[in-house]
Amino acid sequence: MRTTRTLIASLAALMLCAGPVSAKVSTVEANKLGNELTPLGAEQKGNADGSIPEWKPFTKADFPASYTKPGQHLPNPYPDDKPLFTITAANLEKYKDNLTAGQIALFKAYPDTFQMPVYQTRRNAYYPERIYQNTKKAAKQAQLLPGGNGFTGISDAYPFPIPKNGLEALWNHIVRYRGEYLVRRASEVAVQRNGSYSLVTSQQEVYFKYNDPKVSAADLDNIIFYYLSFTKTPARLAGGAVLVHETLDQVRQPRKAWGYNAGQRRVRRAPNLAYDTPIAAADGLRTADDTDMYNGAPDRYDWKLLGKKEVYIPYNNYDLLSPKLKYEDILGTGHLNPAHTRYEKHRVWVVEGNLKKGKRHIYSKRVIYLDEDSWGAAVVDQYDGRGDLWRVNMAYLTNIYDMPTTWTVLDTFHDLQSRRYHVQGLSNEESEFLNFTNAIPGEKYFKPSALRRRGRR
């Protein structure tokens, strides 16, 4: 009898490991998408006091007259908007219920200078119609793989618009829509405690294979996207390049990465570009999985969905990409110049990740705040091994209306202990912002052999 019970238990465990581990939503639930819920799963209606309005997606009629071509620095469609109020260290107590622990910590770290100008909330996120249609289908089909390391046969969609757990919500962020192929030239800086910094400028190219409508889920071959980055300045780094093949299930098939050193003219495999590997260009202020607020395999954490919260988050930050500004206008000591930032009150999904027993990472806990209208992470609070708040990351979300998508124009990574911060995405002094109009190159374009040919000083 004992042997029989053991055999049954073993077979049950094997069956659980062999298949998906999350339930699909019902047809009734899926039919809420595009009705009481937006096509991506946000609440259509505003909040009780009207400070968060009803979802009103952007349309081509809303494009400002000064918009002329794809790739230009997007003109602000709300040039007449003024701050409703500004949160400071002096009035922090009044607004702290709608702030994250990390945002509150920034006020305490920089009480004389850090501010949050709060503007009218504009829920303007919108996406291609096919994304809406595919997402509704995905809601009834997508299931997490064993361990949550990916999901079943879905592509070109938000897999879990009605999430039941933290992993489902996190995957919406990881595979959110950001176009099919983009090219941009941008700079990143590590701003020191005294405000000094040195620019690292690169050209980045990303082919989002997951969102290529010509590629079916069966043809993805476990690839979400291909990423190429070529360093342009400073001279000592110019010609260097990085190539990444980003996989969906990174436990089964870890991401592949290669680096090209222009001085040595050698391409080398970079096997450890994952988890908490420090990024050199960030001066140790950003880990590999900090990039894009969170990326990569989620397997080292237990993820919990804590529900929704109304939070003042960076939104519609068109000034931060204005060509009228220089980088020195934006980069302040300790944080960005508040005069050029914009915050709005939005509903966010709160996802908490706690490091699993026996797993290693420099962050013992991460709390991620996902914008309900775009699934983009707006704020991430991160804790050290002692359980103390250590780093605060913010994505300055903006409606990239000529794509269309809602994405970041700048990402900031604040270290509360060293009082330094890192910024990614500076493009004000470049001739273009994001260009999504180039033809998608073949996959051979993203082979390691292409690095040496293209990575030149």
Secondary structure, DSSP 8 states (H G I E B T S, - for coil): -HHHHHHHHHHHHHHHHHS--S----HHHHTTBTTTB-TTS-BSS--TTSSS-------GGGS-TT--STTS----S-TT---SEEE-TTTHHHHGGGS-HHHHHHHHHSTTT--EEE----------HHHHHHHHHHHHH--B-GGGSSBSS--SS-S-SS-SSHHHHHHHHHT----SEEEEEEEEEEE-TTS----EEEEEEEE-GGG-TTS-GGGSTTEEEEEEEEEEESTTTTT-EEEEEEESSTTTS--EEEEEETTTTEEEE-TT-STT-B-GGGTTS-BGGGTTSS-S--TTEEEEEEEEEEEEEEB--GGGG-TTS-HHHHB-SSSB-GGG--EEEEEEEEEEEEE-TT---S-SEEEEEEETTT--EEEEEEE-TTS-EEEEEEEEEEEETTTTEEEEEEEEEEETTTTEEEEEEE-TTSS-SEE--S----GGGGSTHHHHHH---
